[in-house]
């Protein structure tokens, strides 16, 4: 599943992160260092990038509002 | 590659966002992802319906170019040029999208600086990003690819 949408890291176990998307949780591999609480974009089961908290929350709000 | 596949490779990361907007269901998102990966040719009408925002803009470009919207040149120009311009100009939903998301939505030419299991580390404009190698798994270190969201999309 590609998630071009920010989720929040809620758990880290080794190089695997559990990411919360509100409606579901998914796990992905981390290449760089990330922390619990970070908002990230996951694609191809890899955490590709951190999104600043403010940006992520704004974006989630914007998308939900459109729906 | 068929033009429908070319379109889908660039477009399908956005399917998750339109799923969050409740315009398409999860099954549709999964179907689109599977079609993108397996290079399955989907019905043009279906793609135009799901990605209607993109096709509004593709139609404008096609008219400017005097070609059909499914013409390869039109698609290529859209994803390689027009799409980034629209983001920079704050067209539609990009008007309020945060900077970090806009950066991910843009298409860049990048160089593969490292190849690992299932992904590439690429560099573009002095920035580094991790992208999935799913669509261009044959590319090697030093090759140039386009990147969109978390994917290397086409080898250059």
Backbone of each chain as ProteinMPNN parsed JSONL, in Angstrom:
{"seq_chain_A": "XXXXXXXXXXXXXXXXXXXXXXXXXXXXXXXXXXXXXXXXXXXXXXXXXXXXXXXXXXXXXXXXXXX", "coords_chain_A": {"N_chain_A": [[0.846, -1.203, 0.0], [0.574, 2.132, -0.859], [1.212, 5.073, 0.786], [0.581, 8.099, 0.419], [0.324, 10.022, 2.283], [0.368, 11.595, 5.367], [1.248, 9.787, 8.339], [1.328, 8.936, 11.839], [4.082, 8.0, 13.793], [3.756, 5.485, 16.119], [4.952, 3.466, 17.445], [8.162, 1.958, 17.852], [10.26, -0.622, 16.81], [13.237, -1.921, 16.712], [14.27, -1.601, 13.408], [11.782, -1.254, 12.506], [8.747, 0.499, 12.165], [5.605, 1.349, 13.657], [2.841, 2.771, 12.255], [0.32, 5.114, 12.695], [-2.732, 5.722, 11.155], [-5.093, 6.918, 11.835], [-7.554, 5.632, 10.824], [-6.49, 3.145, 10.562], [-3.637, 0.976, 11.367], [-0.274, 0.628, 10.3], [2.761, -1.139, 9.403], [6.171, -0.265, 8.757], [9.435, -0.145, 7.255], [12.306, 1.488, 8.575], [14.742, 3.63, 7.271], [16.26, 5.83, 7.848], [16.811, 7.69, 10.905], [14.075, 7.881, 12.982], [11.532, 9.119, 15.21], [9.205, 8.174, 17.839], [6.074, 9.66, 17.5], [6.713, 11.271, 15.403], [5.552, 12.585, 12.281], [5.155, 10.911, 9.286], [5.785, 9.973, 5.818], [4.949, 7.094, 4.084], [6.05, 4.759, 1.704], [5.913, 1.977, -0.484], [6.326, 0.262, 1.639], [8.334, 1.473, 3.076], [9.612, 3.924, 5.232], [9.699, 7.007, 4.006], [10.016, 9.738, 4.374], [10.106, 12.419, 6.744], [7.52, 14.535, 7.848], [7.045, 17.857, 8.761], [5.438, 18.434, 11.901], [3.446, 20.458, 12.092], [2.847, 20.937, 9.375], [1.925, 18.398, 8.628], [-0.34, 18.05, 10.261], [-1.9, 20.176, 9.406], [-2.32, 19.438, 6.751], [-3.699, 16.978, 6.991], [-6.003, 17.896, 8.212], [-6.966, 19.553, 6.199], [-7.466, 17.713, 4.086], [-9.362, 16.03, 5.287], [-11.371, 17.825, 5.672], [-12.126, 18.388, 3.085], [-13.409, 16.096, 2.43]], "CA_chain_A": [[0.0, 0.0, 0.0], [1.316, 3.381, -0.868], [0.517, 6.039, 1.619], [1.044, 9.451, 0.127], [-0.492, 10.712, 3.266], [1.166, 11.438, 6.589], [0.775, 9.037, 9.504], [2.144, 9.225, 13.012], [4.759, 6.822, 14.356], [3.295, 5.251, 17.489], [5.799, 2.453, 18.085], [9.369, 1.601, 17.099], [10.85, -1.876, 17.254], [14.38, -2.092, 15.819], [14.134, -0.666, 12.288], [10.382, -1.246, 12.076], [7.89, 1.479, 12.841], [4.16, 1.198, 13.504], [2.338, 4.096, 11.919], [-1.116, 5.246, 12.909], [-3.417, 6.548, 10.154], [-6.441, 7.242, 12.28], [-8.481, 4.529, 10.562], [-5.762, 1.871, 10.614], [-2.207, 1.044, 11.682], [0.541, -0.156, 9.378], [4.169, -1.12, 9.777], [7.082, 0.051, 7.658], [10.853, -0.185, 7.602], [12.948, 2.808, 8.644], [16.118, 3.683, 6.77], [16.879, 6.875, 8.66], [16.372, 7.688, 12.301], [12.81, 8.567, 13.253], [11.112, 8.956, 16.596], [7.773, 8.048, 18.119], [5.454, 10.996, 17.48], [6.998, 11.912, 14.108], [4.64, 12.339, 11.161], [5.983, 10.455, 8.163], [5.164, 9.449, 4.605], [5.418, 5.734, 3.831], [5.728, 4.197, 0.4], [6.598, 0.717, -0.726], [6.637, -0.268, 2.979], [9.515, 2.143, 3.606], [9.359, 5.297, 5.689], [10.575, 7.771, 3.116], [10.281, 11.118, 4.765], [9.405, 13.037, 7.861], [6.797, 15.756, 7.496], [6.918, 18.649, 9.984], [4.173, 18.207, 12.598], [2.476, 21.489, 11.732], [2.458, 20.667, 7.988], [1.147, 17.155, 8.577], [-1.65, 18.274, 10.877], [-2.632, 21.07, 8.487], [-2.696, 18.665, 5.562], [-4.732, 16.014, 7.388], [-7.209, 18.685, 8.445], [-7.429, 20.021, 4.891], [-8.008, 16.574, 3.347], [-10.595, 15.581, 5.962], [-12.361, 18.878, 5.465], [-12.595, 18.25, 1.701], [-14.181, 14.866, 2.295]], "C_chain_A": [[0.876, 1.246, 0.0], [0.532, 4.403, -0.065], [1.093, 7.426, 1.409], [0.336, 10.411, 1.067], [0.226, 10.535, 4.604], [0.466, 10.644, 7.695], [1.743, 9.296, 10.641], [2.784, 7.939, 13.54], [4.328, 6.657, 15.814], [4.157, 4.216, 18.219], [7.02, 2.177, 17.205], [9.956, 0.334, 17.689], [11.985, -2.191, 16.289], [14.285, -1.102, 14.675], [12.705, -0.659, 11.74], [9.558, -0.25, 12.892], [6.43, 1.097, 12.641], [3.613, 2.602, 13.331], [0.815, 4.122, 11.989], [-1.714, 6.212, 11.888], [-4.854, 6.877, 10.546], [-7.39, 6.059, 12.103], [-7.799, 3.164, 10.65], [-4.299, 2.096, 11.007], [-1.453, 0.168, 10.689], [1.998, -0.129, 9.818], [5.032, -0.889, 8.544], [8.512, 0.076, 8.176], [11.438, 1.229, 7.595], [14.39, 2.711, 8.152], [16.889, 4.713, 7.593], [16.351, 6.768, 10.089], [15.082, 8.509, 12.437], [12.426, 8.294, 14.694], [9.606, 8.758, 16.706], [7.201, 9.474, 18.163], [5.708, 11.729, 16.171], [5.884, 11.6, 13.118], [5.504, 11.996, 9.958], [5.126, 10.029, 6.974], [5.788, 8.076, 4.352], [5.079, 5.358, 2.402], [6.543, 2.961, 0.141], [7.1, 0.113, 0.582], [7.929, 0.309, 3.583], [9.103, 3.546, 4.067], [10.285, 6.181, 4.873], [10.904, 9.165, 3.623], [9.466, 11.567, 5.955], [8.712, 14.297, 7.349], [6.662, 16.569, 8.788], [5.503, 18.54, 10.566], [3.08, 19.185, 12.15], [1.928, 21.246, 10.315], [1.541, 19.452, 7.896], [-0.255, 17.379, 9.128], [-2.526, 19.17, 9.999], [-3.177, 20.293, 7.293], [-3.82, 17.682, 5.875], [-6.069, 16.741, 7.564], [-7.834, 19.116, 7.098], [-8.108, 18.887, 4.108], [-9.332, 16.108, 3.964], [-11.737, 16.572, 5.708], [-12.975, 18.782, 4.063], [-13.586, 17.11, 1.567], [-15.632, 15.008, 2.725]], "O_chain_A": [[1.811, 1.364, 0.792], [-0.676, 4.558, -0.241], [1.982, 7.864, 2.139], [-0.171, 11.459, 0.669], [0.647, 9.427, 4.933], [-0.728, 10.805, 7.947], [2.842, 9.812, 10.432], [2.11, 6.923, 13.711], [4.506, 7.557, 16.635], [4.103, 4.1, 19.443], [6.925, 2.162, 15.978], [10.13, 0.219, 18.902], [11.745, -2.669, 15.18], [14.225, 0.105, 14.909], [12.446, -0.132, 10.658], [9.659, -0.171, 14.116], [6.055, 0.584, 11.587], [3.875, 3.499, 14.133], [0.128, 3.272, 11.423], [-1.276, 7.356, 11.762], [-5.714, 7.086, 9.69], [-7.955, 5.545, 13.068], [-8.47, 2.143, 10.797], [-3.792, 3.217, 10.988], [-1.93, -0.894, 10.29], [2.424, 0.789, 10.518], [4.665, -1.27, 7.432], [8.765, 0.287, 9.362], [11.116, 2.05, 6.737], [15.149, 1.832, 8.56], [18.034, 4.481, 7.981], [15.562, 5.884, 10.424], [15.026, 9.677, 12.053], [12.928, 7.361, 15.32], [8.841, 9.116, 15.811], [7.775, 10.368, 18.784], [5.011, 12.693, 15.852], [5.339, 10.496, 13.108], [6.465, 12.7, 9.649], [3.93, 9.765, 7.098], [7.009, 7.921, 4.402], [3.966, 5.6, 1.934], [7.72, 2.892, 0.496], [8.178, -0.48, 0.622], [8.532, -0.285, 4.476], [8.354, 4.249, 3.389], [11.505, 6.12, 5.022], [11.969, 9.703, 3.32], [8.319, 11.166, 6.153], [9.256, 15.027, 6.52], [6.214, 16.037, 9.803], [4.511, 18.551, 9.838], [1.948, 18.79, 11.868], [0.723, 21.334, 10.078], [0.529, 19.465, 7.195], [-1.241, 16.948, 8.529], [-3.73, 18.95, 9.867], [-4.325, 20.464, 6.883], [-4.78, 17.566, 5.113], [-7.116, 16.265, 7.126], [-9.047, 19.049, 6.901], [-9.185, 19.073, 3.539], [-10.297, 15.829, 3.251], [-12.897, 16.192, 5.553], [-14.16, 19.05, 3.866], [-14.479, 17.135, 0.72], [-16.392, 14.041, 2.66]]}, "seq_chain_B": "XXXXXXXXXXXXXXXXXXXXXXXXXXXXXXXXXXXXXXXXXXXXXXXXXXXXXXXXXXXXXXXXXXXXXXXXXXXXXXXXXXXXXXXXXXXXXXXXXXXXXXXXXXXXXXXXXXXXXXXXXXXXXXXXXXXXXXXXXXXXXXXXXXXXXXXXXXXX", "coords_chain_B": {"N_chain_B": [[5.847, 1.05, -22.744], [2.433, 1.406, -22.09], [0.329, 4.295, -22.496], [-1.651, 4.584, -20.572], [-0.578, 3.21, -18.408], [1.661, 4.751, -17.943], [0.472, 7.12, -17.082], [-0.802, 6.181, -14.746], [1.319, 5.346, -13.108], [2.421, 7.76, -12.255], [0.189, 8.906, -11.121], [-1.01, 7.241, -9.147], [-0.079, 7.425, -6.394], [-1.588, 9.511, -5.41], [-4.051, 8.477, -5.071], [-4.486, 7.528, -2.549], [-4.908, 9.815, -1.127], [-7.281, 10.82, -2.27], [-8.848, 8.828, -1.393], [-8.904, 9.348, 1.32], [-10.407, 11.599, 1.15], [-12.791, 10.544, 0.787], [-13.667, 9.964, -1.788], [-13.062, 7.781, -3.269], [-13.145, 4.231, -2.608], [-11.34, 1.982, -0.356], [-10.841, -0.443, -1.657], [-10.725, 0.311, -4.304], [-8.421, 1.887, -4.297], [-6.514, -0.062, -3.724], [-6.816, -1.641, -5.98], [-5.929, 0.12, -7.952], [-3.261, 0.448, -7.23], [-2.286, -2.151, -7.57], [-2.688, -2.456, -10.309], [-0.911, -0.519, -11.244], [1.561, -1.571, -10.431], [1.569, -4.098, -11.661], [1.439, -3.389, -14.274], [-1.025, -3.285, -15.575], [-3.467, -2.537, -17.986], [-5.768, -0.099, -17.537], [-9.197, 0.914, -17.932], [-9.781, 3.836, -19.782], [-11.84, 5.652, -19.292], [-12.539, 5.073, -16.665], [-10.196, 5.818, -15.286], [-10.21, 8.537, -15.872], [-12.444, 9.321, -14.486], [-11.855, 8.747, -11.793], [-9.499, 10.252, -11.367], [-10.3, 12.946, -11.763], [-9.601, 15.588, -11.245], [-6.939, 15.847, -12.11], [-7.324, 15.29, -14.817], [-8.855, 17.422, -15.714], [-6.953, 19.392, -15.87], [-5.136, 18.212, -17.601], [-6.621, 18.125, -19.915], [-6.799, 20.859, -20.57], [-4.124, 21.382, -21.165], [-3.802, 19.609, -23.316], [-5.474, 20.779, -25.197], [-4.107, 23.163, -25.602], [-1.827, 22.124, -26.777], [-2.868, 21.079, -29.008], [-3.536, 18.411, -29.228], [-4.695, 15.033, -28.479], [-5.93, 14.219, -25.19], [-4.922, 11.811, -24.248], [-2.616, 11.481, -25.565], [0.783, 10.59, -25.758], [2.818, 12.569, -25.629], [1.433, 14.677, -24.491], [0.772, 13.678, -21.932], [3.326, 13.27, -20.916], [4.384, 15.856, -20.956], [2.641, 16.992, -19.178], [3.165, 15.671, -16.65], [5.924, 16.084, -16.416], [6.346, 18.788, -16.645], [4.075, 20.699, -16.517], [2.601, 19.958, -14.204], [4.301, 20.525, -11.996], [4.443, 23.277, -12.313], [1.787, 24.004, -11.836], [1.61, 23.341, -9.135], [3.474, 25.126, -8.025], [2.152, 27.468, -8.681], [0.005, 27.313, -7.059], [-2.419, 26.081, -7.79], [-5.768, 24.97, -7.468], [-6.094, 22.439, -5.101], [-3.542, 22.7, -4.21], [-3.215, 25.201, -3.315], [-3.541, 25.506, -0.589], [-2.039, 23.475, 0.422], [0.509, 22.14, 2.564], [4.043, 23.061, 2.584], [5.912, 20.872, 2.681], [4.419, 18.743, 1.704], [3.815, 19.637, -0.831], [6.332, 19.636, -1.977], [6.822, 16.884, -2.109], [4.875, 16.169, -3.903], [5.726, 17.161, -6.294], [7.44, 16.552, -9.413], [10.674, 15.454, -9.903], [13.927, 15.435, -11.48], [16.288, 13.101, -10.642], [19.384, 11.833, -9.248], [20.599, 8.572, -8.816], [22.222, 7.74, -5.94], [22.778, 5.745, -4.246], [22.061, 2.296, -4.044], [19.897, 0.074, -2.608], [18.329, -2.693, -0.887], [15.413, -2.854, -2.372], [15.05, -0.144, -2.485], [16.112, 3.207, -3.477], [18.634, 5.645, -2.767], [18.372, 8.893, -3.561], [19.524, 11.932, -5.17], [18.663, 15.315, -5.65], [18.611, 18.65, -6.741], [20.409, 19.295, -4.66], [19.267, 17.99, -2.53], [18.415, 15.091, -0.555], [16.708, 12.03, -0.929], [14.733, 9.147, -0.061], [13.606, 6.629, -2.141], [11.238, 4.272, -3.47], [12.187, 1.424, -5.443], [10.525, 0.117, -7.073], [9.331, 0.576, -9.724], [11.47, 0.959, -11.429], [13.452, -1.068, -11.192], [15.724, -2.01, -12.435], [17.495, 0.055, -12.662], [20.682, 1.625, -11.976], [23.288, 2.67, -9.679], [24.196, 6.034, -10.146], [22.59, 6.391, -12.337], [19.984, 8.371, -13.873], [16.768, 9.279, -12.78], [13.194, 9.95, -12.734], [11.477, 11.307, -9.963], [8.661, 10.928, -7.815], [6.665, 11.62, -5.159], [7.157, 8.863, -3.112], [8.485, 7.342, -4.991], [10.69, 6.114, -7.565], [10.075, 6.879, -10.789], [10.384, 6.914, -13.691], [13.108, 5.831, -15.755], [15.745, 7.833, -16.984]], "CA_chain_B": [[4.8, 1.225, -21.746], [1.193, 2.044, -22.585], [0.117, 5.619, -21.909], [-2.481, 4.413, -19.362], [0.344, 2.817, -17.336], [2.487, 5.92, -17.663], [-0.36, 8.005, -16.259], [-1.069, 5.58, -13.433], [2.545, 5.358, -12.301], [2.548, 9.066, -11.614], [-1.035, 9.337, -10.433], [-1.608, 6.417, -8.106], [0.124, 7.842, -4.995], [-2.65, 10.451, -5.02], [-5.29, 7.734, -4.805], [-4.688, 7.417, -1.097], [-5.452, 11.1, -0.662], [-8.698, 10.91, -2.631], [-9.537, 7.882, -0.508], [-9.148, 10.087, 2.569], [-11.471, 12.567, 0.859], [-13.99, 9.708, 0.609], [-14.137, 9.931, -3.18], [-12.935, 6.385, -3.717], [-13.0, 3.339, -1.45], [-10.044, 1.301, -0.181], [-10.683, -1.492, -2.682], [-10.311, 0.989, -5.539], [-7.024, 2.28, -4.116], [-5.709, -1.276, -3.851], [-6.897, -2.053, -7.387], [-5.071, 1.042, -8.713], [-1.866, 0.137, -6.897], [-1.979, -3.432, -8.193], [-2.601, -2.206, -11.752], [0.328, 0.229, -11.487], [2.695, -2.487, -10.255], [1.529, -5.199, -12.639], [1.324, -2.787, -15.612], [-2.309, -3.655, -16.161], [-4.058, -1.38, -18.658], [-7.116, 0.165, -17.042], [-10.113, 1.643, -18.796], [-9.511, 5.283, -19.746], [-12.977, 6.356, -18.659], [-12.435, 4.853, -15.22], [-9.105, 6.666, -14.803], [-10.643, 9.94, -15.979], [-13.446, 9.555, -13.444], [-11.186, 8.746, -10.482], [-8.532, 11.356, -11.279], [-10.92, 14.016, -12.564], [-8.866, 16.851, -11.054], [-5.784, 15.827, -13.012], [-7.754, 15.319, -16.22], [-9.289, 18.78, -16.069], [-5.733, 20.124, -16.244], [-4.543, 17.555, -18.775], [-7.434, 18.562, -21.061], [-6.38, 22.23, -20.905], [-2.814, 21.25, -21.814], [-4.007, 18.936, -24.602], [-6.03, 21.797, -26.098], [-2.996, 24.071, -25.937], [-0.878, 21.43, -27.649], [-3.603, 20.625, -30.19], [-3.475, 16.944, -29.293], [-5.636, 14.329, -27.612], [-5.41, 14.176, -23.813], [-4.219, 10.554, -24.003], [-1.391, 11.46, -26.361], [1.959, 10.401, -24.898], [3.491, 13.861, -25.438], [0.627, 15.476, -23.565], [0.974, 13.099, -20.594], [4.715, 13.508, -20.523], [4.515, 17.29, -20.668], [1.875, 17.263, -17.96], [3.856, 15.235, -15.435], [7.307, 16.545, -16.328], [6.441, 20.247, -16.632], [2.893, 21.447, -16.105], [2.209, 19.595, -12.841], [5.109, 21.312, -11.056], [4.039, 24.696, -12.446], [0.502, 24.139, -11.143], [1.879, 23.311, -7.69], [4.101, 26.42, -7.704], [1.153, 28.531, -8.82], [-1.064, 27.118, -6.068], [-3.686, 25.749, -8.458], [-6.672, 24.04, -6.762], [-5.809, 21.992, -3.748], [-2.176, 23.094, -3.831], [-3.263, 26.543, -2.756], [-3.419, 25.436, 0.864], [-1.215, 22.327, 0.839], [1.773, 22.517, 3.213], [5.253, 23.026, 1.761], [6.524, 19.533, 2.627], [3.579, 17.898, 0.847], [3.98, 20.135, -2.201], [7.646, 19.161, -2.445], [6.669, 15.463, -2.447], [3.961, 16.051, -5.046], [6.402, 17.584, -7.518], [8.261, 15.57, -10.105], [12.052, 15.941, -10.074], [14.932, 14.53, -12.044], [17.218, 12.837, -9.544], [20.445, 10.863, -9.534], [20.696, 7.497, -7.824], [23.553, 7.773, -5.32], [22.954, 4.469, -3.562], [21.002, 1.329, -4.348], [19.844, -0.942, -1.558], [17.304, -3.697, -1.096], [14.051, -2.34, -2.534], [14.944, 1.32, -2.602], [17.262, 4.007, -3.882], [18.847, 6.96, -2.176], [18.578, 9.771, -4.717], [19.81, 13.341, -4.91], [18.167, 16.282, -6.63], [18.7, 20.03, -6.226], [21.131, 19.317, -3.385], [18.522, 17.315, -1.472], [18.482, 13.637, -0.591], [15.443, 11.393, -0.618], [14.647, 7.701, -0.225], [12.455, 6.287, -2.986], [11.072, 2.86, -3.805], [12.718, 1.09, -6.772], [9.501, -0.738, -7.661], [9.071, 0.747, -11.16], [12.707, 0.989, -12.22], [14.367, -1.888, -10.395], [16.966, -2.276, -13.17], [18.377, 1.222, -12.645], [21.845, 1.451, -11.11], [23.918, 3.855, -9.101], [24.664, 6.966, -11.175], [21.511, 6.613, -13.316], [19.018, 9.441, -13.572], [15.361, 8.85, -12.785], [12.284, 10.968, -12.202], [10.899, 10.878, -8.687], [7.371, 11.514, -7.455], [6.398, 11.062, -3.829], [8.183, 7.913, -2.66], [8.829, 6.415, -6.053], [11.42, 6.429, -8.789], [8.993, 6.571, -11.733], [10.92, 6.497, -14.995], [14.544, 5.982, -15.964], [15.969, 8.847, -18.033]], "C_chain_B": [[3.588, 1.943, -22.355], [0.961, 3.354, -21.83], [-0.744, 5.547, -20.63], [-1.597, 4.054, -18.165], [1.229, 3.983, -16.919], [1.73, 6.872, -16.75], [-0.48, 7.446, -14.838], [0.156, 5.561, -12.518], [2.715, 6.678, -11.545], [1.354, 9.376, -10.719], [-1.402, 8.521, -9.199], [-1.247, 6.792, -6.661], [-0.982, 8.783, -4.489], [-3.949, 9.737, -4.686], [-5.564, 7.625, -3.311], [-5.301, 8.699, -0.535], [-6.924, 11.221, -1.04], [-9.522, 9.862, -1.877], [-9.868, 8.565, 0.827], [-10.253, 11.126, 2.388], [-12.808, 11.857, 0.644], [-14.549, 9.713, -0.811], [-14.02, 8.536, -3.784], [-12.77, 5.502, -2.483], [-11.624, 2.66, -1.457], [-9.779, 0.263, -1.267], [-10.201, -0.866, -3.999], [-8.842, 1.387, -5.456], [-6.115, 1.065, -4.315], [-5.677, -1.776, -5.296], [-5.952, -1.189, -8.236], [-3.597, 0.728, -8.48], [-1.419, -1.135, -7.606], [-1.798, -3.234, -9.71], [-1.309, -1.477, -12.099], [1.529, -0.711, -11.436], [2.736, -3.554, -11.349], [1.396, -4.716, -14.074], [0.052, -3.213, -16.323], [-2.913, -2.392, -16.791], [-5.502, -1.206, -18.185], [-7.902, 0.982, -18.06], [-9.892, 3.156, -18.649], [-10.616, 6.058, -19.033], [-12.929, 6.252, -17.142], [-11.348, 5.76, -14.625], [-9.507, 8.144, -14.814], [-11.639, 10.301, -14.879], [-12.755, 9.669, -12.063], [-10.279, 9.98, -10.323], [-9.054, 12.571, -12.05], [-10.195, 15.356, -12.41], [-7.684, 16.946, -12.008], [-6.25, 15.984, -14.46], [-8.325, 16.664, -16.659], [-8.078, 19.559, -16.587], [-5.074, 19.532, -17.481], [-5.296, 17.985, -20.036], [-7.028, 19.967, -21.528], [-5.053, 22.188, -21.67], [-2.956, 20.636, -23.209], [-4.55, 19.927, -25.634], [-4.938, 22.767, -26.543], [-2.04, 23.438, -26.948], [-1.541, 20.949, -28.941], [-3.566, 19.118, -30.369], [-4.517, 16.337, -28.363], [-5.043, 14.233, -26.2], [-4.67, 12.877, -23.486], [-2.976, 10.413, -24.891], [-0.19, 11.398, -25.403], [2.673, 11.722, -24.59], [2.76, 14.731, -24.426], [0.848, 14.979, -22.127], [2.364, 13.427, -20.051], [4.912, 14.976, -20.132], [3.769, 17.639, -19.375], [2.701, 16.888, -16.719], [5.267, 15.801, -15.283], [7.43, 18.057, -16.267], [5.253, 20.926, -15.971], [2.504, 21.204, -14.63], [2.993, 20.404, -11.794], [4.725, 22.794, -11.095], [2.731, 24.939, -11.703], [0.701, 24.182, -9.625], [2.478, 24.648, -7.256], [3.098, 27.564, -7.753], [-0.029, 28.377, -7.864], [-2.422, 26.842, -6.686], [-4.469, 24.746, -7.593], [-6.217, 23.725, -5.36], [-4.401, 22.345, -3.263], [-2.116, 24.499, -3.228], [-2.988, 26.514, -1.253], [-2.547, 24.276, 1.344], [0.093, 22.798, 1.478], [2.975, 22.29, 2.299], [5.835, 21.609, 1.584], [5.738, 18.605, 1.697], [3.73, 18.331, -0.617], [5.294, 19.643, -2.805], [7.548, 17.689, -2.889], [5.825, 15.267, -3.702], [4.627, 16.412, -6.368], [7.218, 16.446, -8.123], [9.645, 16.177, -10.324], [12.893, 14.919, -10.815], [15.976, 14.354, -10.964], [18.261, 11.813, -9.966], [20.5, 9.816, -8.423], [22.11, 7.512, -7.24], [23.82, 6.505, -4.521], [21.772, 3.572, -3.881], [21.028, 0.282, -3.247], [18.673, -1.881, -1.841], [15.899, -3.068, -1.165], [13.929, -0.829, -2.646], [16.25, 1.961, -3.062], [17.39, 5.201, -2.951], [19.149, 7.851, -3.383], [18.882, 11.196, -4.267], [19.273, 14.201, -6.031], [18.225, 17.652, -5.983], [19.389, 20.102, -4.855], [20.395, 18.656, -2.238], [18.623, 15.806, -1.645], [17.119, 13.068, -0.229], [15.536, 9.869, -0.804], [13.423, 7.411, -1.087], [12.434, 4.791, -3.285], [11.575, 2.6, -5.22], [11.734, 0.248, -7.597], [9.349, -0.654, -9.186], [10.326, 0.714, -12.02], [13.801, 0.176, -11.515], [15.677, -2.195, -11.109], [17.956, -1.118, -13.125], [19.53, 0.997, -11.666], [22.353, 2.796, -10.6], [24.469, 4.746, -10.225], [23.606, 7.26, -12.217], [20.618, 7.763, -12.873], [17.604, 8.898, -13.709], [14.485, 10.052, -12.429], [11.744, 10.412, -10.881], [9.597, 11.641, -8.438], [6.942, 10.831, -6.168], [7.497, 10.081, -3.45], [8.633, 6.947, -3.726], [9.805, 6.994, -7.072], [10.455, 5.984, -9.88], [9.492, 6.121, -13.09], [12.419, 6.736, -15.067], [14.732, 6.972, -17.106], [17.16, 8.466, -18.903]], "O_chain_B": [[3.725, 2.954, -23.044], [1.351, 3.493, -20.67], [-0.576, 6.358, -19.72], [-1.827, 4.525, -17.051], [1.514, 4.189, -15.739], [2.276, 7.369, -15.765], [-0.28, 8.164, -13.858], [0.04, 5.74, -11.306], [3.095, 6.708, -10.374], [1.495, 10.029, -9.685], [-2.042, 9.047, -8.289], [-2.037, 6.506, -5.762], [-1.266, 8.838, -3.293], [-4.848, 10.325, -4.084], [-6.713, 7.631, -2.869], [-6.099, 8.669, 0.401], [-7.734, 11.673, -0.231], [-10.738, 9.995, -1.742], [-10.952, 8.388, 1.384], [-10.945, 11.487, 3.34], [-13.822, 12.492, 0.357], [-15.743, 9.498, -1.02], [-14.772, 8.162, -4.684], [-12.311, 5.965, -1.439], [-10.864, 2.753, -2.421], [-8.652, 0.106, -1.736], [-9.377, -1.443, -4.709], [-8.101, 1.243, -6.428], [-5.085, 1.149, -4.983], [-4.655, -2.266, -5.776], [-5.264, -1.695, -9.122], [-2.79, 0.742, -9.41], [-0.325, -1.197, -8.168], [-0.871, -3.778, -10.309], [-0.68, -1.767, -13.117], [2.408, -0.652, -12.296], [3.796, -3.87, -11.889], [1.257, -5.523, -14.993], [0.056, -3.471, -17.527], [-2.873, -1.314, -16.197], [-6.347, -2.071, -18.413], [-7.335, 1.646, -18.928], [-9.825, 3.681, -17.537], [-10.355, 6.991, -18.274], [-13.233, 7.206, -16.427], [-11.557, 6.39, -13.588], [-9.189, 8.896, -13.893], [-11.674, 11.435, -14.403], [-13.047, 10.576, -11.284], [-10.293, 10.652, -9.292], [-8.347, 13.149, -12.876], [-10.177, 16.164, -13.339], [-7.453, 17.981, -12.632], [-5.643, 16.721, -15.236], [-8.282, 17.004, -17.841], [-8.153, 20.277, -17.584], [-4.52, 20.256, -18.307], [-4.693, 18.185, -21.091], [-6.929, 20.227, -22.727], [-4.883, 22.867, -22.683], [-2.316, 21.081, -24.161], [-4.14, 19.916, -26.795], [-4.861, 23.141, -27.713], [-1.517, 24.104, -27.841], [-0.867, 20.473, -29.854], [-3.564, 18.606, -31.489], [-5.139, 17.036, -27.563], [-3.825, 14.174, -26.029], [-3.874, 12.842, -22.548], [-2.367, 9.346, -24.952], [-0.166, 12.073, -24.374], [3.079, 11.972, -23.455], [3.375, 15.426, -23.617], [1.083, 15.778, -21.22], [2.535, 13.805, -18.892], [5.526, 15.286, -19.111], [4.217, 18.474, -18.59], [2.904, 17.723, -15.838], [5.753, 15.978, -14.166], [8.479, 18.577, -15.888], [5.408, 21.642, -14.981], [2.129, 22.133, -13.915], [2.416, 20.903, -10.828], [4.686, 23.471, -10.068], [2.577, 25.954, -11.023], [0.048, 24.955, -8.924], [2.056, 25.234, -6.259], [3.179, 28.509, -6.969], [-0.946, 29.198, -7.857], [-3.449, 27.299, -6.184], [-3.898, 23.796, -7.057], [-5.986, 24.615, -4.542], [-4.109, 22.295, -2.068], [-1.087, 24.918, -2.7], [-2.297, 27.38, -0.717], [-2.341, 24.114, 2.547], [0.715, 23.743, 0.994], [2.946, 21.466, 1.384], [6.199, 21.21, 0.477], [6.322, 17.784, 0.989], [3.768, 17.496, -1.521], [5.36, 19.283, -3.981], [8.116, 17.301, -3.91], [6.032, 14.323, -4.465], [4.155, 16.02, -7.435], [7.626, 15.511, -7.434], [9.772, 17.277, -10.862], [12.623, 13.719, -10.789], [16.494, 15.334, -10.427], [18.06, 11.037, -10.901], [20.453, 10.148, -7.238], [23.084, 7.319, -7.967], [24.963, 6.223, -4.161], [20.633, 4.029, -3.976], [22.065, -0.327, -2.985], [18.099, -1.85, -2.929], [15.285, -2.789, -0.135], [12.842, -0.299, -2.873], [17.32, 1.353, -3.04], [16.402, 5.704, -2.417], [20.084, 7.582, -4.137], [18.55, 11.608, -3.155], [19.406, 13.868, -7.208], [17.918, 17.794, -4.799], [18.987, 20.887, -3.997], [20.835, 18.741, -1.092], [18.883, 15.309, -2.741], [16.453, 13.569, 0.677], [16.326, 9.38, -1.611], [12.329, 7.893, -0.796], [13.475, 4.137, -3.343], [11.416, 3.445, -6.101], [12.069, -0.259, -8.668], [9.249, -1.679, -9.861], [10.244, 0.465, -13.223], [14.908, 0.659, -11.278], [16.646, -2.598, -10.466], [19.117, -1.276, -13.501], [19.39, 0.286, -10.671], [21.921, 3.87, -11.018], [25.13, 4.259, -11.142], [23.696, 8.269, -12.917], [20.509, 8.084, -11.69], [17.294, 8.153, -14.639], [14.972, 11.046, -11.89], [11.581, 9.203, -10.717], [9.451, 12.811, -8.792], [6.866, 9.604, -6.102], [8.671, 10.448, -3.468], [9.111, 5.855, -3.419], [9.764, 8.18, -7.399], [10.052, 4.821, -9.899], [9.081, 5.075, -13.592], [12.936, 7.709, -14.518], [13.977, 6.958, -18.078], [17.502, 9.195, -19.835]]}, "name": "protein", "num_of_chains": 2, "seq": "XXXXXXXXXXXXXXXXXXXXXXXXXXXXXXXXXXXXXXXXXXXXXXXXXXXXXXXXXXXXXXXXXXXXXXXXXXXXXXXXXXXXXXXXXXXXXXXXXXXXXXXXXXXXXXXXXXXXXXXXXXXXXXXXXXXXXXXXXXXXXXXXXXXXXXXXXXXXXXXXXXXXXXXXXXXXXXXXXXXXXXXXXXXXXXXXXXXXXXXXXXXXXXXXXXXXXXXXXXXXXXX"}
